[in-house]
Amino acid sequence: MRRLLGLGLGRWAGVACMVPALAMACSASSDGSEVKGNGGSGNGGSAGDTNFGGTAGTSLDGGGGLPNHCAADRYDGEPVPLDIFLLLDRSGSMRDSGKWSAVTNSVNSFLSSVPGSGVSVGISFFPVPWSTNPNLPAPCDPAVGCGAYGPCLPIIQACHLGAGDDSCVSVDYTQPRVPLTELPAAAGLIQSAMAAESPDGNTTPVQPALQGAHDYARVVAEQRPDHQVVVVLATDGEPTGCSANSISGAASVAAAANSATPSVKTFVIGIGDLSALNTIAASGGTGSAFIVSSGNAGQGFLDAMNEIRGALTCQFKIPNPTTGEPNKDLVNVGLTEPGKDQAIIPRVNGPGACAGQPGWYYDNPSDPSQILLCPSSCDLVEFGGGVVVDVMIGCDSVVR
């Protein structure tokens, strides 16, 4: 399975109590329960102190407990709310091989399949008509150019030739067709918006459209600091038309959004042979693009959207403290499979230290805001059939 890891927003929320190495109890938990350890080492316990039987990522049989026989406050794992903003290509090539209907049907299927609440979705399309006619010079001067609507083609001396009124200006892409709206309410709005559209654009202005989408998403992220806000770029072609419109330029847009505060990551779905899009995804902090074959665009697109959501639902809030001072070294995560004892999974230093084993890590080790599960633990939560995630605070972290 292709696993992508998102990065959350917000600030470190703290823990409920401070305990020394041999502490036996903490204050009452959010649900009135208390978790007691049944083994393991003290502060700095190693992976060997927690026995994970079976195949890594598929079983937690025999998982160990909290260190030092410590009692900790237990909190239900609360996923960070997710906002997915979809930027969908409506260029003319999306008519080929039934790609438009396959993709839009897949979007509708995805929206109707997302369980529960806590997920918001919005949508924009590209290209869109320009909002202000740029009054392109005809004929144009190649030495002067055409501004955003170039280049000025030599001999023909024309700007934006054959592109109609497709906009090359990012401001025209900052207004979503459907703003980020929580499901299930968003489903009908997006379905109506896609039904009203048709794939008849003349260009593929990836860079200005992605810039506009991120300008919108950044405003939302600032308004919702406790959410994850991501942009999903879906296209069947590389950039065409417009002066500032290239893979490298779009990658720079994605990189700037990923490194900003708050961070907004960019996922990419390419429909067809579009490995060049990997550069945009990598710069946007999501590894590589999902490449979907044109002949299987519907199922492939749906699978990609589900993987994106799945990767991002394995991020959890750090519980708000009831008493005491924050201490990131007094946090543990437990997974409980149906009918089995809870297993405490170890904290690791980051995604690179997961090594195919159960575990979790902080988004920012020095100033954590969220708990992220390693891929094998995330797979258990997604596909394990009722695996429960708990966050315990007040006992020395089991670390690997």
N, C-alpha and C positions, 0 to 999 in steps of 0.2 A: 504494500500500500504506500502511496506517495503521501508523506506527512509534511505539512508546513506548520511552522510555529509562529503565532502572532505575538505582538508585544502590547501589553495593556497600558492603561492610562491611570492617572490619579496618584495619590501619595500613600506612603506606608501608614496603615491604619492602626497598628499596634497589637498588643496582646492583652489578655485579661488579668494576668497576675505575674508577679515576679516570684520565682522560687529558687532556693539554693539547690545544689546538686542532689541532695537527699530529701527534697521536699515531698510530703505525702499528700497534700491536698491544696486545692485552689478554691476560688469563689464559685458560686453556682453557675452552671453553664446556661447558654441561651435557651436550651430546651429542658433544663432541669436535670440533665444526665451528667454522669461522671465516668471517665474512662480511667481504668487502672492498668498499669503496665504489668506484664507477666514475664519479664526477662529483658535481655539486652544489656548493653554496657552503659556507662555513664556518659558524661559530656564527651562528644566526639566519637560516639559509637561507630564502628565500622560496618560495612555491608555484611561481614561475616557474623555480626551479632543478630541479624535478622534473616531467618531461614525461609527462603522462597523456594518451595518445591515445584515440580512440574516444569513445563516449558516456559521460558521467559516471555512475558507478555500475554500468556494464555491462562495462567493459573497463579493463584496466590496461596495454595495449600501450605499450611504450616507457617504462615507468616508470623513474625515475632511481634512483641508488644512494645510499650513505651519503656525507656531506660529507667533504671534505678527504682523500679516498682512505683513510679511516680503516678499521682492522680492528676489529670488535666481536665480543663473545661473542653467539652465537645460542642462543635458547631456544625450544622449541616453545610456541606460544600455548596456555596452559592455562586453559580457561574456569573461571570461578568456580562452584562447586557451587550448584545452585538448589534451593530448597525452596518448593513451591507448596502453600498451604493453601486448600482450596476450601470455601467456606461456601455451601451449596446450599439454596434455598428449597423447602420441602415444604408450603406452604400449599395449601388446597383448589383454588385457581384453577390450579395446575399440572396438574390433571387435564384442563383444557379443551384441546381441539384436539390432544390427545396430547403435550402439552409435556413431561410427566414422562418418558415412555418415550423420547422423542426426545433429551432432554438426557442422561439416564443412559446411553443407548446411545452418545452422542457422547463422554461421559467415558470409557467403556470403550474406544472406538476411539482416543482420545487416549493413554490409558495404554499401549496395546499398540503404539503407533506411535513412541514416544520411543526413539531409538536410544541404544545405549551405556549408560554409567552417569553418575553425577554429578547426577541429578535425583531429588529426593524429593517425594512427594505425600502429603497427608493430607486428611481430609474431616470436616466437621461439617454438621449440618442445623439448620434453624430453620423454625417454632418447635419447641421441645421442651417436655414437661410440666415443671411446676415441681417442684423437688426438695423444697421445704418448702411445705406448704399455707399461703397467706398469711392464711387465715381472714378473708375479705373481709366487711365489715359488710353486713348486709341487714336493713332498708333502710340505705342510707348517707346521710350528711349532706353535701350539696354544698359546704358551707362548710369541711368538714374534708377531704373528698376520699377517695381510695382508695390513697394511696401510689403505688407503681409501677404499680398496676393500675387507674388511673383512666381518664377522670374519673368522678366520681359523676354519673350522668345525672339531670337534674332530672325531676320528676314521677314517673318510673319508680323513681328512687332505687336504682339498681343499679350495681355495679362490674363491669367486665370482662364486660359483657352479651354473651352469645353466643360468648364466647371460650374456653369450657371451661377446661381447666387449662393453657393455653399460658403459658409463663413470660415475664415481663417483666423478669427480673433477670439482669444480665450474668453473674453467677457460674455460672448454669446453662448457659452457653455456653462455659465455659473448658475443658471436658473434651471432646476430640475423639472422634468415633466411631472414626476410624482416625488415630492419631498420624502425624506426618510420617515416612514410611518410604521408603527408597530403592527405586526401580524396578529390576528388575521385581517385586520381592517385594510392593510396595504394590498392584499391579494387582488381584490376587485378593482382597485384604482389602477394597479399596474396592468392587469389584464385589459382594461378599457383603453389605457394609453397605448399598449402594443397593438391592439385591434385597430386603432385610429391611424397607425403609422404604416408605411410601406417602404420597401427597400429601393428607393429611387434616387439616392444621393449620387453625385457625380465624382466625388473625391473621397479620400480616407484621411481626414485631418486629425490623426491620432494625437499629435503633440498639443495643439491648442485645445482640443476637446478634453484631454487628460488634465491639462492645467486648469481649465474651468471646473472640472469635476472635483479636483483637489481643493480649489479655492472654496467651493461650497462645503466639501467635507470638513475642511479645517474649521470653518465657522461652527459647524455642528459639534465637532470634537471639543471645541472650547466651551460650548454651551452644555455639553454632557461629559464632564471630566471623569465620570465613573463608568463610561461606556468604552467599548472597542469600536472604532469607526474605521472601516476599510473600503477601498474602491476596487471594484472588479471590472477590468477592461476586457471586453469581448469583441473580437474582430476577426474577419476572414482575410485580412490583407495587411501588408506593410504600408507605411504612410505614403500617400500620394497627394499632389496638389499643395499649394501654399508655400511660402518662402521658408518659414521656420517650422519644419515638419519632417522629422527624421526619427529613426530608432534611437540614436544617441541623444537627441533632444528630449524625446519622451522619457528616456531612462534618467536624464538629469532631473526632470520634473518629479519622477517617482522617488529618486534619491532624496531630493529636498524635502518631500512630504514625509518620508520615512524618518529622516533625521530631525525633523521639526519637533517642537513641544507645543501641543500634544502631537504624538506621532500618528500618521495615517499610512497604513501599508497599502501596497498595490498588488493585487492578484491579477493574473492575465490568463485568459482562455483564448487560444488561437484555433480557428477552424480551418484546417488545411495544413499544408507543409510550411510551417511558420516558426522554425526554430530560432529565427532572429529575435522573436519576442522574448526569449529567455533573458535577454539583456535588461529588458524593462522590469521583468519580475524580480531578477536578482537585485537590481538597484532599488526596487520597492520593498525589499526585505522579505520576499516570499520564496526564495530559492530559484525555481524555474517555472516556466509557463505550463499550463495544461494544454497539450496539443491534441486536438480532436479531429478525427478524419472527417472529411466532407460527407462521405458515404454513411457515416454513423453519427451525424452531428447531434441528433436528438438525445440518444442515450448517453453519448459521450459528454455532452454539455451538462446533462442532469447529474452524472457521476461527478463531474468537476465541481459543480456547485455544492453537492453534498460533502465532498471532501473538504472544501473550503470551510463550510460551516462546522464540520466535525473537528477540524484542526483548531478552530477558534473557540469551540465550546469547552475545551479542556483548560480553560483559564478561570481561576476562582478568586473571589475576593478574600482578602485577609480580614477576619472578623474585627469589628470595632471593639476596643477595650472597654471593660466595665470598671476596672480599677487598675492601678499600677502604671508602670511606664513601659513603652515599647521595647521589645527585645527580640530581634529577628532570630536569635539562636534558641528560642523557647517555643518553636512551632513544629508541629508534626502533622503528617497527612496519613490517613488510614483509608484503605479500601476494603469493603466487605462484600464478598460474593454471597448470593443467596444460599442459606443453609450452612454457612461456614463462619469460622471465627474471623474477626477483623485482622488485617495485616497492616502493619505500619511500614510504609515504603520510605526509603531513605532519601534525604536531600542530597543533590549533587550540585556541582559548581556551575552548571550551565548545560545547554542542549548538547554540546559536544561530549559531555561526560555521561550521557545516558547510556551509551554503549549497548543498546538493545535490551536493557534491563529495566525493571520497574523503578520508578523514582519520580522526583519532582525537583524544581529549582525556582528561584526568584527571577523576575524579569530584570531587576537591577540589584545585584547582591549588596551593594553599599547603601541603597535607599529603596528597598522593595516596595512595590505597589500591588503586585499580584503573585499568585502561585500558579505555575505552569506545570502540567504533567508531562513526563517523558512520553515519547510515542507509544511504547509498549503498554504503559499504564493508561494512556488515552484510549488505545484500542480496546482495553478491557472495559473501560467505562462506556464506550460507544457500543460495543458489540457483545459485552459479557452478559447481557440479559439481567438487568436489575442490580448492577454493582453500585453500592452506595459509597459516596465520597464524604469523609468527615475531615474537618480541620480541628486539631487539638492544640490548645495553647496553655503553656505553663510548665512544660517539661523540656529538658534538654533535647534538641533535635537529634534524631538518628541520622547520621550522615554517612556517605560513602566516599 
